[in-house]
Amino acid sequence: MEDFLEVIDLKKWFPGVKANDGVNLTLRRGEVHAILGENGAGKSTLMKMIYGLLEPTSGEIRLAGEPVHFRSPREAIQAGIGMVHQHFMLIPALTVAENVVLGDEPGGVNYNRREAVRRVRELSERYGLDIDPTAKIAQLSVGLQQRVEILKAFYRKARLIILDEPTALLTPQETRELFNIVRNLKAEGIPVLFISHKLDEVKEISDRVTVMRAGKTVDSVRTADATPQDLANMMVGREVVLRIQKEVAKPGAPVLQLEDVKVRDKAKNLRVKGITLELRRGEILGLAGIDGNGQFELADAIAGLLRPEDGRIIFDGHDITHLTPAQRTERGIAYVPQDRHADGLVLEFDLVENTILRDFHKRPYSSGGILRRKPAEDYTKRLIEAFDVRPPQPARKASELSGGNQQKVILAREVSRDPIMLIAAQPTRGLDVGAIEGIHRQLVRLRDEGKGVLLVSLEMDEILSLSDRIAVIHDGRIVDVIPGDTATREQIGLLMTGSRTNSEVASS
């Protein structure tokens, strides 16, 4: 196949940081080429240079054999490059068609709505995107919004598509649908750059994979020629344990008891419909379910971010149903929330301010109401080193970190407070295999120290790998609780859809 994109010895240096330090890459027509690397490996910086968001310090980019130097995304778009960002750039109040044609409307100032709808519907059907051009963005799921971003690229005649961490916010079903779309693009001869850290997805969808580490290209290989273990080791630069080995749990007394808990979400919809459940010291209880079945509202209610409509929450023998989040924190509850931006971090604060967010009013971080920067900074440096936060700069704003490194900061803050119980909601979302290995070790360590861990995850492998018991939630209710060491993917999958398992049917 002919090379469509060539990246030759590309470098991008910021003050004190070599984000890209000699990256080489080729992308062929009709190829899905995955870019794999740890958080902070330089993947996003590379994509931003290809898309014109950043200018290279040195090196060359060639498109269809010709050198290009993009000074803005507009120039990259005009050259036929489309990029779907991890965080979508859509206007919720507008329709699908209005978002797609924005800035290049048919009819110009005399906007032709009917023609816009026709063009978007035609593109949607051609590429198998299956979306209503008249629907409002605010009414669409994350997966459908992603399709709108892809349509935007094709409306502007994209000849190459960059997908930046495209499955980070998708459900398993939406991921399968996205992969079907990618296969359609490949069949059309359109090359796709697929940026990811998920080994199973890279193996499934890509033809070749380029591994990056510390801003450099480690190697480019045919995906079929490399095992997940090979790719993981290349990413991290050492032997990586893909499945954490752990001793048999030794559960103790209950640390958390939920008694017929009912919870409404912020829109006043009843999402948790009477859950009774128990978490014991010294165990990891996995809460498995398809997204949208009430698991994250339940986690928020336990942490105090949502108030139960009915029922009781008993923690460490005390009724905490009406306590504030701060009071629950003081009693020993730590929380890694699903939405790290809304509930986990203050993005405009630096890492020092974020790591002491729960304790800024205490010694040694403050005295007489005045923040003492030196002890707070020393504490942050220790956490940065222990959890491998990159770049290791305490004064860096949280907003300037990659999503995976933001997640590390939250986990470091919560775990370092020596909690009695940790609620971990999507704790490894957006993290690479090396970081996932480290976080899984932390969760098992907490369990072995006699803490209770409630793991709320949409990742089936994570639930099966870590959980001592698995509670399956469907439509706001617990369908079953089963031992983690005997659970299978098929069994959990059936329960997640509300179906009865073969063993249940046989016993009835």
Residue pairs with C-beta under 8 A, 6 or more apart in sequence:
1 28
1 29
1 30
1 31
2 28
2 29
3 26
3 27
3 28
3 65
4 27
4 28
4 29
4 63
4 64
4 159
4 160
4 191
5 25
5 26
5 27
5 50
5 61
5 62
5 63
5 160
5 191
5 193
6 25
6 26
6 27
6 60
6 61
6 62
7 23
7 24
7 25
7 26
7 46
7 50
7 59
7 60
7 61
8 24
8 59
8 60
8 61
8 62
9 22
9 23
9 24
9 58
9 59
9 60
10 20
10 22
10 23
10 24
10 46
10 49
10 56
10 58
10 59
10 60
10 61
11 18
11 20
11 21
11 22
11 23
11 56
11 57
11 58
11 59
12 18
12 19
12 20
12 42
12 45
12 46
12 49
12 54
12 56
12 57
13 19
13 21
13 57
17 391
18 215
19 42
19 45
19 215
20 42
20 45
20 46
20 49
20 56
20 215
21 42
21 214
21 215
21 216
22 59
22 215
22 216
22 217
23 42
23 46
23 59
23 212
23 215
23 216
23 217
24 217
24 220
25 33
25 35
25 46
25 210
25 217
25 220
26 220
27 33
27 160
27 191
27 193
28 191
29 189
29 190
29 191
30 186
30 187
30 188
30 189
30 190
30 191
31 186
31 191
31 192
31 207
31 208
32 182
32 186
32 191
32 192
32 194
32 205
32 206
32 207
33 191
33 192
33 193
33 194
33 206
33 207
33 208
33 209
33 210
34 194
34 195
34 196
34 202
34 205
34 206
34 208
34 209
34 210
34 223
35 43
35 46
35 47
35 193
35 194
35 195
35 196
35 209
35 210
35 212
36 196
36 197
36 199
36 202
36 209
36 210
36 211
36 212
36 231
36 234
36 235
37 43
37 197
37 211
37 212
37 213
37 235
37 432
38 197
38 213
38 235
38 236
38 404
38 432
38 433
38 434
38 435
39 197
39 390
39 402
39 403
39 404
39 405
39 408
39 430
39 431
39 432
39 435
40 390
40 391
40 402
40 404
40 405
41 212
41 213
41 214
41 215
41 235
41 432
42 212
42 214
42 215
42 216
43 195
43 212
44 164
44 195
44 402
45 54
45 215
46 212
47 83
47 162
47 164
47 193
47 195
48 54
49 55
49 56
49 61
50 61
50 70
50 76
50 81
50 162
50 193
51 70
51 73
51 76
51 81
51 83
51 162
52 70
52 71
52 72
52 73
52 74
52 75
52 76
52 81
53 73
55 69
55 70
55 71
60 67
61 67
61 68
61 69
61 70
62 68
63 79
63 80
63 81
63 160
68 79
70 76
70 79
73 83
76 83
77 156
77 158
80 157
80 158
80 159
80 160
81 158
81 159
81 160
81 162
82 150
82 152
82 153
82 154
82 156
82 158
82 160
82 161
82 162
83 153
83 161
83 162
83 164
84 146
84 149
84 150
84 153
84 161
84 162
84 163
84 164
84 166
85 149
85 164
86 164
86 165
86 166
86 168
86 169
86 403
88 145
88 146
88 148
88 149
89 149
90 99
90 137
90 145
90 148
90 149
91 98
91 99
91 102
91 137
92 136
92 137
92 138
93 136
93 137
93 138
94 102
94 136
94 137
95 133
95 134
95 135
95 136
95 137
96 120
96 131
96 132
96 133
96 134
96 135
96 137
96 140
96 148
96 151
97 113
97 116
97 117
97 119
97 120
97 133
97 134
98 116
99 137
99 148
99 152
100 116
100 120
100 123
100 133
100 148
100 151
100 152
100 155
101 116
101 119
101 120
101 155
104 155
104 156
105 111
105 112
105 116
106 112
106 115
106 116
106 119
107 115
116 133
117 133
117 134
119 155
120 133
120 151
120 155
121 133
123 129
123 151
123 154
123 155
124 130
124 131
124 133
124 147
124 151
127 150
127 151
127 154
127 181
127 184
127 185
127 188
128 180
128 181
128 184
129 147
129 150
129 151
129 181
130 147
131 140
131 144
131 147
131 148
131 151
135 144
137 145
137 148
140 148
141 174
142 169
142 170
142 174
143 170
143 171
143 173
143 174
143 177
143 178
146 166
146 170
146 174
146 178
147 181
150 161
150 181
153 161
158 190
159 190
159 191
160 190
160 191
160 192
160 193
161 185
161 190
161 191
161 192
161 193
162 192
162 193
162 195
163 182
163 192
163 193
163 194
163 195
164 195
165 195
165 196
165 197
165 403
165 430
166 178
166 194
166 195
166 196
167 174
167 175
167 178
167 196
167 198
167 201
168 403
168 429
168 430
170 178
171 290
171 291
171 292
171 458
172 290
172 458
172 460
173 290
175 201
179 201
179 204
179 205
182 192
182 194
182 205
183 205
185 192
186 192
194 202
194 205
194 206
196 202
197 235
197 404
197 430
197 431
197 432
197 433
199 228
199 231
199 232
199 242
199 433
200 228
200 461
202 209
202 223
202 231
203 223
203 228
203 231
206 223
207 222
207 223
208 220
208 221
208 222
208 223
209 220
209 221
209 223
209 226
209 231
210 217
210 219
210 220
211 217
211 218
211 219
211 220
211 221
211 231
211 234
211 235
212 218
213 234
213 235
213 236
213 237
218 234
218 235
219 234
226 234
228 242
229 240
229 242
232 240
232 242
232 433
232 434
233 239
233 240
235 432
235 433
235 434
236 432
236 433
236 434
240 433
240 434
240 437
241 437
242 433
242 437
243 465
244 437
244 440
244 441
244 444
244 465
244 466
246 444
246 447
246 448
246 466
247 448
249 282
249 283
249 284
249 447
249 468
250 282
251 280
251 281
251 282
251 283
251 468
252 280
252 281
252 282
252 450
253 280
253 281
254 278
254 279
254 280
254 281
254 314
255 279
255 280
255 281
255 315
255 316
255 420
255 421
255 451
255 452
256 277
256 278
256 279
256 302
256 313
256 314
256 315
256 421
256 452
256 454
257 277
257 278
257 279
257 312
257 313
257 314
257 315
258 275
258 276
258 277
258 278
258 298
258 302
258 311
258 312
258 313
258 314
259 276
259 311
259 312
259 313
259 314
260 274
260 275
260 276
260 310
260 311
260 312
261 272
261 274
261 275
261 276
261 298
261 301
261 308
261 310
261 311
261 312
261 313
262 270
262 272
262 273
262 274
262 275
262 308
262 309
262 310
262 311
263 270
263 271
263 272
263 294
263 297
263 298
263 300
263 301
263 306
263 308
263 309
264 270
264 271
264 297
264 306
264 309
265 271
265 297
265 306
266 306
270 309
270 476
271 294
271 297
271 298
271 476
272 294
272 297
272 298
272 301
272 308
272 476
273 294
273 475
273 476
273 477
274 310
274 311
274 476
274 477
275 294
275 298
275 311
275 473
275 476
275 477
275 478
276 478
277 285
277 471
277 478
277 481
279 285
279 421
279 452
279 453
279 454
280 452
281 420
281 450
281 451
281 452
282 447
282 448
282 450
282 451
282 452
283 447
283 452
283 453
283 468
283 469
284 443
284 444
284 447
284 453
284 455
284 466
284 467
284 468
284 484
285 452
285 453
285 454
285 455
285 467
285 468
285 469
285 470
285 471
286 455
286 457
286 462
286 463
286 464
286 466
286 467
286 469
286 470
286 471
286 484
287 295
287 298
287 299
287 454
287 455
287 456
287 457
287 470
287 471
287 473
288 457
288 460
288 463
288 470
288 471
288 472
288 473
288 492
288 495
288 496
289 295
289 458
289 472
289 473
289 474
289 496
290 458
290 474
290 496
290 497
291 458
293 473
293 474
293 475
293 476
293 496
294 473
294 475
294 476
294 477
295 456
295 473
296 338
296 425
296 456
297 306
298 456
298 473
299 335
299 337
299 338
299 423
299 425
299 454
299 456
300 306
300 337
301 307
301 308
301 313
302 313
302 333
302 423
302 454
303 325
303 328
303 333
303 335
303 337
303 423
304 320
304 323
304 324
304 325
304 327
304 328
305 325
305 337
305 343
307 322
308 321
311 321
312 319
312 321
313 319
313 320
313 321
314 320
315 328
315 331
315 332
315 333
315 421
316 331
316 332
316 420
316 421
318 331
320 327
320 328
320 331
323 331
325 335
326 358
329 335
329 358
329 417
331 420
332 419
332 420
332 421
333 419
333 420
333 421
333 423
334 414
334 415
334 417
334 419
334 421
334 422
334 423
335 414
335 422
335 423
335 425
336 344
336 407
336 410
336 411
336 414
336 422
336 423
336 424
336 425
336 426
336 427
337 343
337 344
337 410
337 425
338 425
338 426
338 429
338 456
340 403
340 406
340 407
340 410
341 347
341 406
344 406
344 407
344 410
345 354
345 398
345 406
345 409
345 410
346 353
346 354
346 357
346 398
347 397
347 398
347 399
348 397
348 398
348 399
349 357
349 397
349 398
350 394
350 395
350 396
350 397
350 398
351 380
351 384
351 389
351 393
351 394
351 395
351 396
351 397
351 398
351 401
351 409
352 373
352 376
352 377
352 380
352 394
352 395
353 360
353 376
354 398
354 409
354 413
355 376
355 379
355 380
355 383
355 409
355 412
355 413
355 416
356 365
356 376
356 379
356 380
356 413
357 413
358 413
358 417
359 365
359 417
360 366
360 371
360 376
364 372
364 375
365 371
365 372
365 375
365 376
365 379
366 372
377 394
380 394
381 392
381 394
383 389
383 409
383 412
383 413
383 416
384 392
384 394
384 412
385 392
386 412
386 416
387 408
387 409
387 411
387 412
387 438
388 408
388 434
388 435
388 438
389 401
389 405
389 408
389 409
389 412
390 401
390 402
390 405
398 406
398 409
401 409
402 430
403 429
403 430
404 430
404 431
404 432
404 435
407 427
407 428
407 429
407 430
407 431
407 435
408 431
408 435
408 439
411 424
411 427
411 439
411 442
414 422
415 422
415 442
415 446
419 446
419 451
420 451
420 452
421 451
421 452
421 453
421 454
422 443
422 446
422 451
422 452
422 453
422 454
423 454
423 456
424 443
424 453
424 454
424 455
424 456
424 457
425 456
425 457
426 456
426 457
426 458
426 459
427 439
427 443
427 455
427 457
428 435
428 436
428 439
428 440
428 457
428 459
428 462
431 439
440 462
440 465
440 466
443 453
443 455
443 466
444 466
446 453
447 453
447 468
455 462
455 463
455 466
455 467
457 463
460 489
460 492
460 493
463 470
463 492
464 470
464 484
464 487
464 489
464 492
466 484
467 484
467 487
468 483
468 484
468 485
469 481
469 482
469 483
469 484
470 481
470 482
470 483
470 484
470 487
470 492
471 478
471 480
471 481
472 478
472 479
472 480
472 481
472 482
472 492
472 495
472 496
473 479
474 495
474 496
474 497
474 498
475 498
479 495
479 496
479 498
480 495
480 501
480 504
482 491
491 501
491 503
494 500
494 501
495 501
500 508
